[in-house]
Amino acid sequence: MNNIKITLKKSLNGRNAKHIATAHALGLRRIGDVTVQPENPSTAGKIAKIGYLIEVEVVK
């Protein structure tokens, strides 16, 4: 199973409350924060929801 490295690239200020909550659920709070998550349907759904705020790369 692969992991996904997720980096917050844009600010959460003024965003939809649900999008902020999704970013926090991924462990992203500030611009530049990085987290490594497992590649699964739950993570994919979160990425799809806030994809415009983050950068994603696959880590093996």
N, C-alpha and C positions, 0 to 999 in steps of 0.2 A: 504494500500500500504506500502511495506517495503522500508527501506532505505538501502544503501550500504555504508559501511565505507571503504575508499580506502586510503592506505598508500604507499607512494613512498619508495621503498626499495633499488633501484639501481640508480646510477648517470645518469644524462641526458647528460653528456659530451661525445661528439663523436657519439651521436646517430643520426639517420635519422631525418632530419628537421621536417618531418610530425609527427614523434613520439613525438618530443619535443613539437610541437604545440598542440598535443592531450593532453599531460600531463598538459600543461599550461591551456588548456580549462577546465580541471577538477580542476584547482586550485592548482596543484602540481608543486613546483618550486625547492625545496631542498629535499635531502634525509631526511626522517622522517616526511615530511609534511603529514597531514591527512586532508581528506575532507569527508563530508557525502553528498551523491547524491541520488536522487530518483531512484528506480529500474524501468527502462523503456528501450525500445529498443535502444534509443540514447546512454544512458550510457553503455548499454551492448556492443554496437559496439565499443565504445572508450576503454572499458576494454579489449575486444578481440584484439584490435590493439596493446596495450602496456602491455599486460598481463605479459610479462617477466620482467617488471620493477616494478610491483606493487604487493601488497598483498590486498586481498579483503575479507571482512566479512560482513554478513548480520546483520543489526541492526533493532530491532523492535520498 
